[in-house]
Amino acid sequence: QVQLVESGGGLVQAGGSLKLSCAASGRTFSRYAMGWFRQTPGKEREFVAAISRSGDSTHYADSVKDRFTISRDNAKNTVYLQMNSLKPEDTAVYFCAAKFLPVVVTSNYDHWGQGTQVTVSS
């Protein structure tokens, strides 16, 4: 079992940057693929980015490609999402997730954090 806690959300102007962090409990973090998702009211949760358990493979949604970067530090049990050139449409609650697999996955995650709000003003 792994528990996830997100942080780093907040209010930022369009064009600005934020870096989200997701701290994981337990000693097996390095055995989990990790992902970031986001959700706005009335919409389904959507995939944003994912990283393999070693960190050597990543995948992004088209809407964030070239603006967002996912990374991880297995020594710190933490996964990050660097968000640049933010747009108002990036406003959402952002969730990190974990799945006990070595490769990048974009769905069917097993463990979820509670989410952190990101608001981008125009």
N, C-alpha and C positions, 0 to 999 in steps of 0.2 A: 504494500500500500504506500502511496506517496501523497502528501498533502502539498498544495500549491497556494502561494500567496502573492498576488500581483501588487505592484506599486508603481508610482511615477506618472499617473494620470493627472490631468488638470486642464486648465483653460489656456489656449494659445491662439494667437492671431494667425490668419491664413498666411502661408509661406514660412511659418515658423517650424520649430522642431521640438520633439519630446522623445525621451527614452524611457520605455517601460521595462520593468524588471519583474521577474517571476522567481521567487525563492522556493525551493522544494525541500521537503523534509526527507529524512531517510538516507541510507548509505548506498542506495542503488540507483541514484539519479542518472548516472552515466549509462545505464542499461535501457533508458527510456528515450524514444523519439519524442520531440516536443513540438508544440504548435501554438500559434496565436489565432484567435478568432475574434469576431466583433459582432455586436448585435445592436440594432436600433429598435425603438418601440414599434410593435406591429409587424416586424420583419423577422425572418428566420436568422439564426446565427450563421454567419458566413466565414469561410476560411480566409485567412490573411497570409500566413506564412508558416513554414515548417522546417525543421532541421533534424538531421539524423542524430543518432546517439553519440557518434564520434564528432559531429560537427562538420564533416567534410562534404556534406550534401545538403542543399537547401532548395526550397521551392516557394514560389510566390503567386498570389492571385494577380491577374493582369492589372487590376485596378491600383495596385501598390508597387508593382515592379519598377525598379529604378528609383524609388523614393524611400522604401522601407528596407531595413536590413535586420535579419534575425541572426543571432549569435548565441553561444553558450560558453559557460566556464564550468566545466565539470568539477573542478577543484572547489568551487564556491557553490555548487548545487544551484546554479542560477542560469536562466535563459533571459535574453534581452530582445527588445524590439526597438531599434532606432528608427524613428519616423521623421523624415525630412520633407520639406515642401508640402506641408500639411494643407489640406483643403477642407472647406466646410463639410463636404460629404464624407470626410473621415470621422466625423463626430459619431461616437458610439461608445458602448461599454465594451472594453477589450478583455478577453479571457485568455489565459494560458491553459494548455492541456497537455497531458502526458499519455503515451501509449507504450506498452512493454514490447517494443520492436526495435530492431537496429536501423531500419531504413526510414526515409521520409514518408510520412503518411498525411493525407489531407482530410481524412474523415474517420469516424468510429473510434474516437479517443475514449479512454477509460476513466481518466481522472481530470477534474476541472477545478480551477480556482474560482474565487467569488466575483472576480471582475474588477476593473478600474475604469472610471469614466474619463473619456477624452472628449473635450469640447473645443472645436475650432471655430473661431468667430471670423466673419467676413469683413 
